[in-house]
Amino acid sequence: MEAIITAYQDFMKGADPRIAEYPLMQSPFLMMGTLLTYVYFVLSLGPRLMANRKPLDLKKFMVVYNFFLVGLSLYIVYEFLMAGWLTGYTWRCDPVDVSQDPKALRMVRVSWLFVFSKFIELMDTVIFVLRKKNEQITFLHLFHHSVLPWSWWWGAKFGPGGMGSFHAMINSMVHVVMYTYYGLSAAGPAFHKYLWWKKHITAVQLAQFVIVSLHISQYYFMPSCSYQFPIFIHLIWIYGTIFFILFSNFWYHSYTKGKRLPKGSQDPPLLQHNGSSAVPNGKVKAN
């Protein structure tokens, strides 16, 4: 046991000290405990608590929640741009700036904020449980909301910035679109006429995975690349590839083949968050 503790302490010495005092970043145990509690609530505790209760009416909360995430995602995108992507990064093999330069510290701050936003987004699934929409808690949804925040935590802990932060900025851009859609959906039938672009959200997500994978692939073709954390490059590329395949499959069955999806699955997998969506007959389908 002592050897394990020593190995852990030696490993954590490589973490970026500038992010250590941010909430949730002191050690991985609080983060992992939060995610395990989330999974337990979603798969066991929550459904049992709601078994003999009526679904909660969370429409007003959902509108506020979704548009709050729109604003937060916009702010994160702006901070990523101002912390490096429009103020000095080459958009190629950019290393993590480990200095105390104000811009480098700004990148640390927005990297933490991005990670923290992933924990806020766990509420997506909690809303499903409280509204008794358990059929929408797919493997892909649960994987996205639990495993990816775990990996993003390590990325921010050891390498807040550089080329590894590109995918976080792009992901935040996509979330502006996603949460705008769900905010309008939850706002009521009067706004459903503005949701004609639902199909195109899947295209935006597919484009995200292509752009991120192409950008991160530069690492493999640049022998002089000085990015310090290749493990994050490999993980980002793997995630991008997996999600591109999953979303391409959804696109094929949903929009190309025209196969009718199971009830509750008409929205793109990662868009089955918490809003309501319009259906052709003009009624509202709660997701």
Residue, then its C-alpha position, 0 to 999 in steps of 0.5 A: m500500500e505504501a508503494i502505491i501511495t508513493a507512486y501516486q504522489d510521484f505521479m501527481k507531482g507532474a500536475d500543473p501547480r497553477i490549477a491546484e487551488y481551483p474548486l474540484m482540482q485538488s485531487p482526483f478523488l472528489m472528481m471521481g466520487t462526484l462522477l460515481t455518485y452521478v452514475y449511481f443516482v442515474l442508474s439506481l437511486g434516482p429511478r427508485l426514488m421516482a418509481n412511485r412518484k409523478p414526473l416533475d414539471l421542470k419546464k421553467f427550470m429547463v429554460v433557465y438552465n439551457f440558456f444559462l449553459v448557452g451563455l456559459s459556453l459563449y463565455i468559455v469560447y471567448e476566453f479560449l480565443m483571448a487566452g491564446w487561440l486568437t492571441g498568439y497560438t499558431w493553430r498547429c502544434d502549440p505547447v502548453d505555456v507553463s509560465q505565470d504570464p497573464k495570458a497563460l494564467r487566463m488559459v488555465r482559468v478557462s481550462w478549469l471553467f470548461v471542466f467545471s461546466k462538464f460537471i454542471e452538465l450532469m444535470d442533463t441526466v438528472i433532469f431525465v430521471l426527475r422527469k421519468k424519461n429513463e428511456q433516453i438515458t442511453f449508453l452513449h449519453l451516460f458515457h459522454h457525461s461520465v467518462l469524458p469529464w473524467s478525462w477532461w479533468w486530467g487534461a486540465k490538471f496536467g496540461p491546461g492549454g496548448m493544442g490539447s485545448f482546441h477540442a474544448m473550444i470547439n466543443s463549447m461552440v457546438h454546445v452554444v448551438m445545442y443548448t440554444y436548441y433545447g432552450l427554445s424547445a423547452a420555452g414552449p410551442a410558440f418557439h417551435k417554428y424556429l427549430w427547423w434546423k434540428k437535423h443540421i445539429t447532427a451535421v454540426q456535431l459530425a463536423q466537430f469530430v472531423i475538425v478536432s481529429l484533423h487538428i490533433s492529427q498534426y501531432y503525428f506528422m510533425p516530428s518537431c512538435s513540442y506539445q508536452f502531453p502526447i497521451f491527451i492527443h491519443l485520447i482526443w483522437i480516439y474519442g473523436t473517431i468513436f463519436f464520429i462513427l456513432f453519430s454517422n450511424f445515427w445520421y444514416h439511420s435517421y436521415t438517409k435510410g429513414k429508419r424510424l427510431p425508437k420512441g424517445s430517440q428522435d434527437p441526436p444521441l448527445l442532444q437528448h439532453n433535457g428539452s422538449s422538441a417539436v414534432p410534425n403534428g405541432k404537438v410538443k414531445a418531451n425529451 
